[in-house]
């Protein structure tokens, strides 16, 4: 990465005290209790609530929204929240009924916001190639829309704006700070996006393989090619016919990489890649090892971009 781009990204991800402009004051009333469904949304919320409150998250990063079962303690946390940010039933079917019940019993002005419905969101349709024949009934494809929207930097900005607008209404005394935080978040995401575009341009000619069908938004945004997917859901093993297809695709790919997820190391990967020019690295769609902070989402975006670049450059 050229020095200027690296310095620009570094400057945007490290908090800097600017003497020319003081941060908007924070009102000292009890903080708004914000909870998000999954960690990537928590990273965005943390940027918007920076200096005001710390958002909670319902699912730990190691848990899959594809197969999660609610506990009574989860219902209590949702009920106690001032604002709940979730994606919607396309990914989080386990939340649809509980949130409906929470909304019915709401007497405190609680806000429940489905971010996939936010104005300006770009929603990607599942393509025909995404639906491998031995996985037609997989629950990961609830409807025809790809629900991994946080992996688009443009969608992350839209979601950040929706969060800031919602919180400014719920907590009007801190509205100036929410808007200031939104501006800072947008600047950091755009700087990281610019750096990613530059580094990923060098490896665009190489396609790659992913373990879980989660990376369509990222690939579309950066004009990358996902050659094939091992499983449409991380909770399901690929069928024998699909494994044979993957083996053939890997042989024809030339230099490529397989990106698996941190909690999965299936033995069949070694069998499929034996003797081939195939690298292996980890991509986590749930951002499990990213620190929750105002810089968390840009750091995650940078991590995904650099992991892909490094593996395909070897």
N, C-alpha and C positions, 0 to 999 in steps of 0.2 A: 504494500500500500504506500503510495507516495507520502513523503513526510508531511506535507500540508494537510492532506486528508486525515492522517493519523493524529496530528495535533488538533485538528478541528473536532474529531470524534472525542478525543481525550478531554478537551476543554468542555464539551457539552455534557459529559458524563460525570464530571467532578464539580461539586458545588463550589462556586466562587462568590466571595462577598464583594459586591459592587458598591462603592461608596456613593455613587451618583444617584441611586434609587433604593429607598428603603422598602422592605416588604410590607404588604398591606397588614395592618394590625389584626390580631386574632381576638375575637370576642371570647371572654372568659366564662360564658355560660356553659352548662354541661355539654360535652361534645355529642354530635350526632353519631348514633350507633349504626355503622355501615357494615354490611356483610355481603360478600360475593359468593357465588356458587363454586368457582374454581380459582386456582391460583393465578393464571394469566390475567383474569379480570381483577384480582386483588392487586396485582402489580400496577395496573392502570389506575385503579382507585387510589392507591397509595400516593401516586403522583398528584392527583387532584386534591386529596385531603392533607397533603404535606403541611406540617405545622399546626394542624387543627385537630385531627384525630387519626387513629390507626385502624384501617379496615380489617375486619375479620374475614375468614374464609371457611366455607362449610366443609369442603372435601380437602383432605390432605393430598399433596401432590402424588403420592404413591397409589392413591385410589382412583379407579376408573369411573368416570361419569356414565359409561356405557352399561355398567352392571351394579351400580351402588344401590344399597337398600337403606332407607331412612331409619334413624333411631329416634326414640322419644326425646333425647337431648337435642337432636337436630331441630325438631319441631319447636322446642322452647327457644332455641337461638334465633330461629326465623321469626318467631312471635315477638321476641324482645327487640328486634332490630328496628331502627327508624327507617332505614332504606335497605332494600334487597335488590342487588343487581345480579341477574342471571341472563343466560343466553336465550333460552326458550326451549320448547319441547323437542325441537329437532335433535338436540344432543342430550338434554337433561330431562328425559321422560320421567325419571324418578321424582322430579320436583313439581310436575304439573299439578297433581292432585293435592299434595300438601300446601302448595302456595295458594291454590284455589280456596282451601279451607281457611288459611290464615287471612286471606283477603275478605272472606265472608264475615269473619269475626273481628275485623279491624275497627276499632273505635278511637284510634289515636292519630289518624292521619298518616299512617304508615304508607310508604311508597314501595311498590314492587314493579321493577322496570325490566322488561325483556329486551335486551340490547340488540338482538337481531332484528327487532322491529323499528329500531331508531331510524329517523329520516337520514338519508345519505349513505346507508350501508350498502356495500356491494356484495351481493349474495351470489355465490358460484353454484351453478347446477352441476350435479354429478353427471359426468359424461358416460357414454355407453361403454368406454374402455374401463371405467372405474368398476363396473358391475361384473366382476368375474363370475363365470357361470356357476361355479360351485359355492357361491356365497350370496345368492339372490335374496335370501331371507334374513340376512344379517341385520341386527338391530342398529348398527352404526349408521345405516342409511334410512333413517326415519324420515320419510318423505323424499323429495327429490333435491333438496338443498344441502350443500356441504356446510356443516355447522362449525367448522374450525376457523371461524372468522377472525380471531385474534391474531392469526398468522399473516394477516395483511396489514402493513403499516398504515395504509389509508383507513382501513376499518378501525384500527386502534385509535386513531385521531378522532373519528366519528364517535366512538364509544366514550372517549375521554370528554368530548364536548357534551354528550348526553349526561354523563355523570355530573359534570360541573353545573349544567343548567338545572338538573334535578336538585342538587344539593343547595344551590343558590335560592331555590324556592323553599326548601325545607328549613334551611338555616340562613335566612336573609342577612343576618348581622355579619356573617362571614363571607357573603357573596363576593366582595372585592378580592379576597384572598383566593377563593376557588377560581375566579377568572384569571388571576395572576398565575396561579399554578398551572392552569390549562395552557396559557401562553408558553410557559417554560417547558411543559411536556411536549407540546407541538414542535417547538424548536429542537428539542433533543431527539425526538423521533425522526424529524426531517434530516438532521445532520447524520444520524446513524444510517438512515436509508440511503443517503448520498454515498457514504463510505461503503456500504454493502454493494450498491450498484457498481461501484468502481472495482472492487475486489472480485465480485462474482462474474464480471464480464470476461475475465481471463479463463474461466472454466466452463463457459456456456456451451461449448461444443461437446462436452461430456454429459451424457445422461447418467442418472443414478437410480438406485432402487431403495425403497423404504419399507420398513416392516409394517407400519400401520398407515392406512390411507388418510393421513391427516395434513399432508403438506401441499395440497393443491393451491391454496391461496398464496403461499410463499413462492411456489414455483411459478405461478402465473404472474405475480407482481414483478419478479426478477427475470422472467423469460427463461426459466430453466425447464429441463425435461425430466420428468419422473418416468422412467422406462417401464417400471412395473411395481406392484405392491404385493408384499408377502401375505398380508391379511387385511381384510376390510375392517376388522375389529381386533384390538389387541387381546381380546379374550377368546379368540377362536383360532384353531390351527388350520392352515391351508390344506385343502384336499390333495390327494395324490395327483390328480390331473393337473392342478394348478402348479404343484411342485415341478412336474415335468416341463411345463411351459416356462417356469422361471429358469430352470437349468438351461434350456435352449436360449432364452433371452440373454442370460449371463454370458454364454459362450459367444454370442454374436455382438456383445456390447463393446468388446475391446476393453480399454482401461476404464474402470468404473468403480463405484463404491456402493456398499450396502449400509444404510443407516438404520440401526435398530434402536429400541428404547431401553432405558436403563434397567428396568425390572425384568426384561426378557432377554434370554440368551439361548434360543432354541438350537438344539444339536443339529438340526437339518441345515443350518446355514453353513457349517463347516463342510458338510457333504456336498452341498451345491457349489461351493466356491473352490473346492480342491483342484489345484493345478491351474487356476485362472488368475488373470491380472485384476483382482478385485480387492479393494481396500475395505475396511470396516471401521465405523465410528458410531457414536451414540448421539441421537437427537431426541430431546425430550419435549413433546408437545405441551406438557404441563409445567415446564419451567421449574422442575423440582429443586435444582441447586442454586437458584437465583435469589439473592437477598431481597426481601421486601423493603423497598425504599422508593423515594421519588425518582431514582435512576434505574429502578428495576426493569421496567419494560424495555427501555433502550438498550440496557445491558444484555437482556435476553435476545433481542433482535440481532445485536452484534454477535452474540455467541452462536446463534444458528448460522448466520452468514459465514463466520470464520471457520466453523466446523466443516461446512460443505466445501468451502474454498480449500482448506488445508488438506482434506482427504483426497479431493480430485486433483490437487496439484502435485501429489507425491508420485 
